[in-house]
C-alpha cells in the first residue's frame, strides 16, 4: 500500500516564499516612501510660489510696498528692514504636507520686497530637497520684473520641467 504524499510546503519552499513576499513588500514600501517624499517636495515648492503671489496680492491690495522673509519653515514677516510685512501673506511650507522634512536653501535677501503695483524687486533662487528622493526643486525669481519660474535643479542650473 502506497502512502500518499503529505500536503503543504517543505521548509525550503516556505522560506523561499517568505523571502519573495518580503522583497515585494520592501519594493512597495520604498515606492510609497518615494512618492510621499515627492509629494512633500512638490507641495513645499508650490508654497514658495504661492507665498510670492500672496506678497504681490498684499502689496496690490494695500497700494503700498511690503516685504516677506523666506525662512526654513516658510514665509514670515521680516525681522528687519524699512518696509512693513505683506499682510496676510505668511505661509508655512509644510502645511498639509506632513511636516518640516523639506530642506530650503536660497540666495534671496533677508526681506523680499514687493512694489505697490505687485512687482518683486529682489531676485534669487530657492532650492528645495527632501530625504527619499534625489529630485531638487528650484524656484527662480528673475529680475527686473520679478518673473517666477518653478523647475528642477540640473547640471545647467534650474531647468524647466519636461512636461511644462
C-alpha positions in Angstrom: 0.0 0.0 0.0 1.4 3.3 -1.1 1.5 6.2 1.3 0.0 9.5 -0.1 2.4 12.4 -0.2 1.8 14.8 2.6 0.3 18.2 1.6 1.8 21.6 2.3 5.2 23.1 1.7 8.6 21.9 2.5 10.8 24.1 4.7 12.9 25.4 1.7 9.7 26.2 -0.2 8.2 28.1 2.8 11.5 30.0 3.3 11.7 31.0 -0.4 8.0 32.1 -0.3 8.7 34.3 2.8 11.8 35.9 1.2 9.8 36.7 -2.0 6.9 38.2 -0.1 9.4 40.2 2.0 11.1 41.6 -1.2 7.8 42.5 -2.7 6.7 44.3 0.5 10.0 46.2 0.6 9.6 47.3 -3.0 6.1 48.5 -2.3 7.2 50.4 0.9 10.2 52.1 -0.8 8.0 53.1 -3.7 5.4 54.6 -1.3 8.1 56.4 0.6 9.5 57.9 -2.6 6.0 59.0 -3.7 5.4 60.6 -0.2 8.8 62.4 -0.5 7.9 63.7 -4.0 4.5 64.9 -2.8 6.1 66.7 0.2 8.7 68.4 -2.1 6.0 69.4 -4.7 3.8 70.8 -2.0 6.6 72.9 -0.5 7.8 74.2 -3.9 4.3 75.2 -4.8 4.0 77.0 -1.4 7.1 79.0 -2.2 5.4 80.2 -5.4 2.1 80.8 -3.5 4.0 82.9 -0.9 5.4 85.1 -3.7 1.9 85.5 -5.2 0.4 86.4 -1.7 3.1 89.0 -1.3 2.2 90.5 -4.7 -1.5 90.5 -3.8 -0.9 92.0 -0.4 1.1 94.9 -2.0 -1.6 95.5 -4.6 -4.5 95.4 -2.1 -2.8 97.9 0.3 -1.4 100.0 -2.5 1.9 100.2 -0.6 5.2 98.3 -0.9 5.7 95.5 1.6 8.2 92.7 2.3 8.4 89.0 3.2 11.2 86.8 4.5 11.7 83.2 3.4 12.9 81.0 6.3 13.4 77.3 6.7 9.8 76.7 7.6 8.1 79.2 5.2 7.3 82.8 4.5 7.4 85.1 7.5 7.2 88.8 8.4 10.7 90.2 8.0 12.6 90.9 11.2 14.4 93.9 9.9 14.1 96.4 7.1 12.2 99.6 6.3 9.1 98.0 4.7 6.1 96.7 6.5 5.2 93.0 6.3 2.9 91.9 3.5 -0.3 91.5 5.5 -1.8 88.0 5.3 1.0 86.6 3.2 2.9 84.5 5.8 2.7 80.8 4.8 4.2 77.6 6.2 6.0 75.4 3.6 4.8 72.2 5.3 1.1 73.0 5.8 -0.9 70.0 4.7 2.1 68.1 3.6 3.2 66.3 6.8 6.0 68.1 8.5 9.2 70.1 8.2 11.1 67.4 6.3 11.9 69.7 3.4 15.3 71.5 3.3 15.2 75.0 1.9 18.3 77.0 0.8 18.2 80.3 -1.1 20.1 83.4 -2.1 17.2 85.7 -1.7 17.8 88.8 0.5 16.6 88.7 4.2 13.5 90.7 3.1 12.0 90.1 -0.4 10.4 93.4 -1.4 7.2 94.0 -3.4 6.3 97.3 -5.0 2.9 98.9 -4.6 1.9 97.6 -8.0 2.9 94.0 -7.2 6.3 93.7 -8.8 9.1 91.7 -6.9 12.1 94.0 -6.5 14.6 91.3 -5.4 15.7 88.2 -7.3 17.3 84.9 -6.5 17.0 81.1 -6.5 15.3 78.9 -3.9 16.4 75.2 -3.8 14.2 72.6 -2.1 15.1 69.0 -1.3 13.9 66.2 0.9 15.1 62.8 2.1 13.7 59.9 0.0 14.2 61.4 -3.5 17.2 62.8 -5.5 14.9 65.5 -7.0 15.8 69.0 -6.1 13.1 71.6 -6.9 14.1 75.2 -7.7 12.2 78.4 -7.8 13.8 81.3 -9.7 12.8 84.9 -9.2 14.2 86.7 -12.2 14.8 90.5 -12.4 14.0 93.1 -13.5 10.2 92.3 -13.2 10.3 89.5 -10.6 9.1 86.8 -13.0 9.0 83.5 -11.2 9.6 80.0 -12.6 9.4 76.6 -11.0 11.7 73.9 -12.2 14.2 71.1 -11.2 17.8 71.6 -10.4 20.1 70.1 -13.1 23.7 70.3 -14.3 23.0 73.7 -16.0 21.1 75.2 -13.1 17.3 75.4 -12.7 15.8 73.6 -15.7 12.1 73.7 -16.7 10.1 70.6 -16.1 9.8 68.3 -19.1 6.0 68.3 -19.0 5.8 72.1 -18.9 
